[in-house]
Amino acid sequence: MTQIAGQTPSVLFSRLTPGAHIPPHRGMLNCRLICHLPLIVPDNCWLRVGSETRKWREGELMIFDDSFEHEAKNDSAETRIILLFDIWRPELTADEQTGISKIFETIATFTHLPEA
C-alpha cells in the first residue's frame, strides 16, 4: 500500500446508490494503482477506464491506473458497495516509493502553512 504521511494509505468503502453516477475524472498521480474489491454488486453497475467499460463481479479484484479518465455508474435499483484502496505501481523500487512519499510530504508542509 502507498505510504504518504497525512495522505495515504487510503482505504474506504465506496457506496454507490441506485441511479448514481460518478462523472468522468482523473487522478493526479500515476505512481499508484487503484484497487476495487466488489462486495455487493447488483446487475447494471459498471466502471469505465479510458475506452474500456467493465462490470464489477463480487469478489473479483479490479486494479487500474486512475490517472486515466474513468467514471462509474449504478444503473440498478440496489446499492453497490466496494472496498477501495490504493497500492504502489509494482515497477517502482522501494527507493522510488520513499522518494515519491518525501516529495508529497514536503509539498504538504508548504500547502498547509498556518495563517499569519
Summary of the structure (lengths in Angstrom):
residues: 116
radius of gyration: 16.3
end to end distance: 36.2
largest distance: 53.3
contacts: 299
relative contact order: 0.30
helix: 16%
strand: 41%
